[in-house]
Structures are given as structure tokens and as C-alpha cells.
């Protein structure tokens, strides 16, 4: 008898046990999947909050550095003109 036929016979013999076990574990697997999805959402929210916090901190530090540079320029009687460059060619000016 081939190995394939042996596997089929064993599967038929224990089909009830396999089906019952499969249903039992499917419920457990679904429960774990739901928990993972909830945890993933919470982790995403935490990650977004952390990004927002770091972004706000970076902007504040950037603004403080900018203010220091302007004050130094004024101390040396230099004029400062500030604008936002929206185009790459403007950035190169």
C-alpha cells in the first residue's frame, strides 16, 4: 500500500477527532486573531501619538534655533527675510 493511501485511511479513521479538534482550535485562533487586531490598532494609535509628540518637539526646537539665528543676525546689523520655499527652484535661490 502506498504512503498516500495510508494517509487517506488514517484520515478517514480519525476524521471525527480531526474535525472536532479543528473546530476547537479554529475558535481559539479566531479569538487570538481578534486580540491581535485590537492590539495592532492600539499600537498604531500609540505610534501616531509618539510621532505627533516628536513632530511638535522638533518644530519647537527648529523655531527656537531660527529665533537664535535671527537675533545673531540682528546683533551684526544684518537684515533677515524669511519665506517658505514651495518649489525646488526657489530653494536653490
N, C-alpha and C positions, 0 to 999 in steps of 0.2 A: 504494500500500500504506500502511495506517495505521501510525502510530508503534507502536501496541500490537503489531501483527503483526510488525513489525521486531524489537521486543524479544524476542518469543517465538522468532523464527527465530535470533536471536543466542544466546539462552539454550540452545536445542537444539544449536546448532553447538558451543558451548563448555561444554556440560553436564559433560563428564568433567573438564575443568580446574576448573570451579567446584566440583564435588563434592570433588575431591581437595584443593583449597585449603581448602575449608570444613572438612574433617576435620582437616587440618593445624592450622588456626587454632583449631578447637574444643578440641584438646588443649592448645594454648598458653593459651587463655582459661581453661580449667579449672584449669590449673596456677596462673595468676595469681590466680584466684578463691580457690583453697585458701590461697595465701600471704596474701591479704588477710584471710581469715577468721582465720588464725593470728595475724596482726599485730593484728587487731581485738581478739582475746582478750587478747593481751599488753598492748595499750593499755588495755583495761578494767581489767585487774589492776593496772597501774601507777596508773591514775586512782583506783581504790579504795584502794590503799596511801597515795596522797597525801592523799586525803580523811581517812583514818583518822589519819594523822600530824597533819594540821592540826586535826582534831577534838580529839585528845589535847592538842595545844598550847593550843588555845582553852580547854579545860576547865581545864587547869593555870593559865593566866593568869586565868581567871574566879575560880578558887578563891583565888589569891593576892590578887586585888582584894577578894574577900569577906573574907578574913582581915584585910586592912588596914582595911577599914571597921569590922569588929568591934572591933579594937584601938583605933581612934579613938573609937568609941562608949564603950568601957570607960574610956578616958582622961578622958572627960567624964561619967563616972558614969552612963552610960545602959545600961539592960538591953537585951539583944538576944535576940529569939526568932526562930528560924529554922524554917521548914517549907516543904514543897513544895506548891504550889497546883496541884491536878489539875483543878479546874473553873474556868471563866472567872469565875463569880460570886465564887469565893474570891480570885482575883487582884485583883478590884476592891475588896476589903476594905481 
